[in-house]
């Protein structure tokens, strides 16, 4: 929330003008004509990511992880990385779709319990991967727990919108992305620890 150091626009060098530092947070400036997700400079395999997010009314974004950065082969981060959904559940149309609500493992697993705060309020999120075990936390509650890459995981992917994307969620390490879905969103207190 103090600089864009450690991040770059997917498939490019540097950070596009859409992402700004404002009020101690990394924020999308919807007035900018540039667009695109930003990704960490580093790749991560086993990690514990903690951050705070705040979404605008009717807003949509996401935290995408295990992203393979090969923009010639994959035009977007979501083609390879699973996503923890960031959403205004009370205002965005996606909230009507099961597994598309805030805290969900997008289109794969719904939250066990909803702990999201309303649009305009800060939420604490955590994504932890350790030897294939994935846990998502929202506001201190473990809302999703699953195992990556096993037979059950392959069934989840086969039953999702990602079934036609052969490399989706197959990489054991990758970048972490913050999604530009065209809406104002802010991220702060971003911390990552390698496990």
SVG drawing of the C-alpha trace seen along z (x, -y; Angstrom):
<svg xmlns="http://www.w3.org/2000/svg" viewBox="-29 -9 40 48">
<polyline fill="none" stroke="black" stroke-width="0.4" points="0.0,0.0 3.0,-2.4 4.5,-1.6 3.9,0.7 7.3,2.3 7.2,6.0 4.4,5.9 4.1,5.5 1.3,5.7 0.7,9.2 2.8,9.7 4.4,6.3 7.2,4.5 6.1,2.0 2.7,1.3 0.0,-0.2 -1.5,-3.6 -4.8,-2.1 -3.2,-0.9 -2.3,-3.7 -1.3,-4.2 -4.0,-6.1 -4.7,-6.4 -2.1,-3.7 -3.6,-1.2 -3.0,0.2 -6.1,-1.0 -7.7,-0.8 -8.2,-4.2 -11.2,-3.6 -10.5,-6.9 -7.4,-5.4 -7.9,-4.0 -5.2,-1.4 -6.3,1.8 -5.0,5.2 -4.2,7.4 -1.0,6.9 1.1,9.9 3.9,10.3 7.5,10.2 8.2,13.4 6.7,16.8 5.5,18.8 4.9,22.5 4.1,23.0 3.1,19.7 0.9,17.8 -0.6,14.6 -2.4,12.1 -4.0,8.9 -6.9,6.6 -9.4,5.7 -12.2,3.2 -14.6,3.2 -16.7,0.4 -20.5,0.8 -21.4,3.3 -17.7,4.1 -15.9,7.3 -12.2,8.3 -10.2,11.3 -7.0,12.6 -5.6,15.2 -2.7,17.4 -0.4,20.0 -0.5,17.9 1.8,19.0 3.0,15.8 3.2,16.6 1.2,13.9 1.9,15.4 0.2,18.6 -2.3,17.3 -3.8,13.9 -5.1,13.6 -4.2,14.7 -7.4,16.6 -6.5,19.1 -4.0,20.7 -4.7,19.5 -7.5,20.3 -9.2,17.2 -10.4,16.2 -13.4,14.0 -13.6,10.4 -17.1,9.1 -19.9,6.8 -22.3,9.6 -25.2,7.2 -24.8,5.3 -23.1,7.3 -25.0,9.7 -22.3,12.4 -23.5,12.9 -26.6,14.6 -24.4,17.4 -23.3,20.2 -19.5,20.3 -19.2,16.7 -19.6,14.9 -16.9,13.1 -14.5,15.6 -15.5,18.4 -12.9,20.3 -14.3,18.9 -16.6,21.3 -15.1,24.3 -16.0,24.2 -18.5,22.0 -17.6,20.6 -18.5,22.8 -19.8,19.7 -20.2,16.1 -18.1,13.6 -17.8,10.8 -18.3,7.2 -20.4,4.8 -19.0,2.8 -16.7,0.0 -15.5,1.9 -12.2,3.6 -12.0,7.4 -9.0,9.5 -8.2,12.3 -5.6,15.1 -4.6,17.7 -2.4,20.5 -0.9,23.3 1.3,26.0 2.2,29.1 -1.1,29.1 -3.3,28.2 -5.3,25.0 -7.0,22.9 -8.9,19.7 -9.7,17.4 -12.0,14.4 -12.1,12.2 -10.5,14.8 -12.7,17.7 -11.5,20.7 -14.1,20.6 -12.6,23.0 -10.3,26.0 -9.4,28.4 -6.5,30.4 -5.1,29.3 -4.3,31.6 -5.9,34.8 -8.8,36.7 -11.4,34.7 -9.8,31.5 -9.8,32.7 -13.5,33.4 -14.1,29.9 -12.4,28.4 -14.1,30.7 -17.5,29.5 -16.6,25.8 -16.3,23.1 -12.6,23.8 -13.0,27.3 -12.1,26.1 -8.9,24.6 -6.4,27.5 -3.7,25.8 -6.0,24.2 -4.8,24.9 -2.1,27.3 1.0,25.4 2.6,26.1 4.1,22.6 3.3,19.2 2.6,15.6 -0.1,14.0 -2.4,11.6 -4.7,8.8 -7.6,8.7 -8.7,5.6 -12.4,6.4 -13.1,2.8 -14.3,1.7 -12.7,-0.3 -11.0,2.0 -8.3,1.4 -5.7,3.7 -3.4,3.0 -1.3,4.7 -0.1,7.2 2.2,9.7 3.5,13.0 5.6,15.6 7.1,18.6 6.4,21.9"/>
</svg>
